[in-house]
């Protein structure tokens, strides 16, 4: 078992990671939403809204980690952990429903977005950065015995998949005029997103 100093060091690293992650998500939300509205891209708008959901998720984890950092009792930490898992899981399920809705809308209305350089740039940055954050949060979550922190990392990898979908959809539309490619690819993500959210909620209920 980690000593108190080791535990405090891990909590500090976890907080710094979450502060950076949440700050990036705020930037990603603004650029993604602006780019999506300007280009008429529902997938880019969904990408921006996903970032907003991750701001909520990150803020929840900051709250949970601060409790541990202040020396809260194990029972208080456990309650914060359960609440964090429920919130993160619910966010993932909401995201899955949103992806289904916007993808089906795109397919039914034959929506094909205009190119967006700012949208492509932020998506490309996310493809690179999000897996790094996922691995870091998974490592810290395991060390702190925080399933909520691990699941928050899964929100980041979901963001990376959505960013990759944005890029792939734009390339396929530009090269082959496959207007349906981005929506179809987004639907593939739903199983992954939904299953992770469900597992997070079940883990919280099991520990209740």
C-alpha positions as CSV (number, residue, x, y, z in Angstrom):
1,X,0.0,0.0,0.0
2,X,1.3,3.4,-0.9
3,X,2.5,5.7,2.0
4,X,0.7,8.9,2.8
5,X,3.4,11.0,1.0
6,X,3.2,8.7,-2.1
7,X,-0.6,9.0,-2.0
8,X,-0.5,12.8,-1.8
9,X,2.0,12.9,-4.7
10,X,-0.3,10.7,-6.8
11,X,-3.3,12.9,-6.0
12,X,-1.3,16.0,-7.0
13,X,-0.3,14.4,-10.3
14,X,-3.9,13.4,-10.8
15,X,-5.1,16.9,-10.2
16,X,-2.5,18.5,-12.5
17,X,-3.6,16.0,-15.2
18,X,-7.3,16.8,-14.8
19,X,-6.6,20.6,-14.8
20,X,-4.7,20.3,-18.0
21,X,-7.3,17.9,-19.5
22,X,-10.3,20.1,-18.5
23,X,-8.5,23.3,-19.8
24,X,-7.8,21.6,-23.2
25,X,-11.5,20.4,-23.4
26,X,-12.7,24.0,-22.9
27,X,-10.5,25.1,-25.8
28,X,-11.6,22.1,-27.9
29,X,-15.3,22.9,-27.1
30,X,-15.0,26.5,-28.3
31,X,-13.1,25.6,-31.5
32,X,-15.1,22.5,-32.3
33,X,-18.5,24.2,-31.8
34,X,-17.5,27.4,-33.7
35,X,-16.0,25.3,-36.6
36,X,-19.1,23.0,-36.7
37,X,-21.5,25.9,-36.8
38,X,-19.5,27.7,-39.5
39,X,-19.1,24.6,-41.7
40,X,-22.6,23.2,-41.0
41,X,-21.1,20.0,-39.7
42,X,-23.2,18.1,-37.2
43,X,-20.3,15.8,-36.5
44,X,-18.0,18.7,-35.6
45,X,-20.7,20.2,-33.4
46,X,-21.1,16.8,-31.7
47,X,-17.3,16.8,-31.3
48,X,-17.5,20.2,-29.6
49,X,-20.4,19.1,-27.3
50,X,-18.5,15.9,-26.4
51,X,-15.7,18.2,-25.2
52,X,-18.3,20.1,-23.1
53,X,-19.4,16.8,-21.5
54,X,-15.8,16.0,-20.7
55,X,-15.4,19.4,-19.0
56,X,-18.2,18.2,-16.6
57,X,-16.5,14.8,-16.2
58,X,-13.1,16.4,-15.5
59,X,-14.6,18.8,-13.0
60,X,-16.2,15.9,-11.2
61,X,-12.8,14.1,-11.0
62,X,-11.1,17.3,-9.7
63,X,-13.7,17.4,-6.9
64,X,-13.1,13.7,-6.0
65,X,-9.3,14.1,-6.0
66,X,-9.4,17.3,-3.9
67,X,-11.4,15.4,-1.2
68,X,-8.6,12.8,-1.1
69,X,-6.0,15.4,-1.1
70,X,-7.5,17.1,1.9
71,X,-7.3,13.9,3.9
72,X,-10.9,13.0,3.8
73,X,-11.9,9.7,5.4
74,X,-12.0,6.6,3.3
75,X,-15.8,6.4,3.5
76,X,-16.0,10.0,2.2
77,X,-13.6,9.2,-0.6
78,X,-15.6,6.1,-1.5
79,X,-18.8,8.1,-1.7
80,X,-17.1,10.7,-3.9
81,X,-15.8,7.8,-6.1
82,X,-19.2,6.3,-6.5
83,X,-20.7,9.7,-7.5
84,X,-17.9,10.4,-9.9
85,X,-18.4,7.0,-11.5
86,X,-22.1,7.5,-11.9
87,X,-21.6,11.0,-13.4
88,X,-18.9,9.8,-15.8
89,X,-21.0,6.8,-16.8
90,X,-24.0,8.9,-17.4
91,X,-22.1,11.4,-19.5
92,X,-20.8,8.5,-21.7
93,X,-24.4,7.2,-22.2
94,X,-25.6,10.7,-23.0
95,X,-22.8,11.0,-25.5
96,X,-23.8,7.6,-27.1
97,X,-27.4,8.8,-27.5
98,X,-26.3,12.1,-29.0
99,X,-24.0,10.4,-31.5
100,X,-26.8,8.1,-32.6
101,X,-29.2,11.1,-33.0
102,X,-26.8,13.3,-35.1
103,X,-25.6,10.4,-37.2
104,X,-29.1,9.2,-38.1
105,X,-30.1,12.8,-38.8
106,X,-27.1,13.1,-41.2
107,X,-28.0,9.9,-43.0
108,X,-31.6,10.8,-43.3
109,X,-31.0,14.3,-44.6
110,X,-27.9,13.5,-46.7
111,X,-25.8,16.1,-44.8
112,X,-22.3,16.7,-46.1
113,X,-20.3,19.3,-44.2
114,X,-18.1,22.0,-45.8
115,X,-14.4,21.7,-45.1
116,X,-13.2,23.4,-41.9
117,X,-9.4,24.0,-41.4
118,X,-9.8,25.0,-37.8
119,X,-12.0,21.9,-37.2
120,X,-9.5,19.6,-38.8
121,X,-6.6,21.2,-36.9
122,X,-8.3,20.7,-33.5
123,X,-9.3,17.1,-34.4
124,X,-5.8,16.3,-35.5
125,X,-4.4,17.6,-32.2
126,X,-6.9,15.6,-30.2
127,X,-6.0,12.4,-32.1
128,X,-2.4,12.8,-30.8
129,X,-3.1,14.2,-27.3
130,X,-6.1,12.2,-26.1
131,X,-4.4,8.7,-26.1
132,X,-1.6,10.2,-24.0
133,X,-4.1,11.5,-21.5
134,X,-5.9,8.2,-21.4
135,X,-2.8,6.2,-20.6
136,X,-1.8,8.8,-17.9
137,X,-5.3,8.7,-16.3
138,X,-5.4,4.9,-16.4
139,X,-2.0,4.7,-14.7
140,X,-2.9,7.2,-12.0
141,X,-6.4,5.7,-11.6
142,X,-5.0,2.3,-11.0
143,X,-2.5,3.6,-8.5
144,X,-5.2,5.6,-6.6
145,X,-7.7,2.7,-6.9
146,X,-10.0,5.2,-8.6
147,X,-12.2,3.5,-11.3
148,X,-13.8,7.0,-11.9
149,X,-10.4,8.3,-13.0
150,X,-9.8,5.3,-15.3
151,X,-13.3,5.8,-16.8
152,X,-12.6,9.5,-17.3
153,X,-9.6,8.5,-19.3
154,X,-12.0,6.4,-21.5
155,X,-13.9,9.7,-22.2
156,X,-10.6,11.0,-23.6
157,X,-10.1,8.0,-25.9
158,X,-13.7,8.4,-27.0
159,X,-12.8,12.0,-27.9
160,X,-9.8,10.7,-29.9
161,X,-12.1,8.2,-31.8
162,X,-14.5,11.0,-32.6
163,X,-11.6,13.3,-33.8
164,X,-10.4,10.5,-36.0
165,X,-13.9,10.0,-37.3
166,X,-14.1,13.7,-38.1
167,X,-10.8,13.5,-40.1
168,X,-11.7,10.3,-41.8
169,X,-15.1,11.5,-42.8
170,X,-13.6,14.8,-44.2
171,X,-11.1,12.8,-46.3
172,X,-13.6,10.4,-47.7
173,X,-16.0,13.1,-48.6
174,X,-13.3,15.2,-50.2
175,X,-11.8,12.3,-52.2
176,X,-14.8,10.2,-53.1
177,X,-17.8,12.4,-52.2
178,X,-19.0,9.7,-49.8
179,X,-21.3,12.1,-47.9
180,X,-22.5,9.2,-45.6
181,X,-19.0,8.1,-44.5
182,X,-18.6,10.3,-41.4
183,X,-22.1,9.5,-40.0
184,X,-21.6,5.7,-40.6
185,X,-18.2,5.8,-38.9
186,X,-19.7,7.7,-35.9
187,X,-22.3,5.0,-35.4
188,X,-19.6,2.4,-35.0
189,X,-18.4,4.3,-31.9
190,X,-21.7,4.0,-30.2
191,X,-21.2,0.4,-28.9
192,X,-17.8,1.4,-27.5
193,X,-19.1,4.6,-25.8
194,X,-22.3,3.0,-24.5
195,X,-20.6,-0.1,-23.1
196,X,-18.0,2.0,-21.2
197,X,-20.7,4.2,-19.7
198,X,-22.7,1.2,-18.6
199,X,-19.7,-0.5,-17.0
200,X,-18.9,2.7,-15.1
201,X,-22.5,2.9,-13.7
202,X,-22.6,-0.8,-12.8
203,X,-19.2,-0.4,-11.0
204,X,-20.6,2.5,-9.0
205,X,-23.7,0.5,-8.0
206,X,-21.6,-2.6,-7.1
207,X,-19.6,-0.5,-4.6
208,X,-22.6,1.3,-3.2
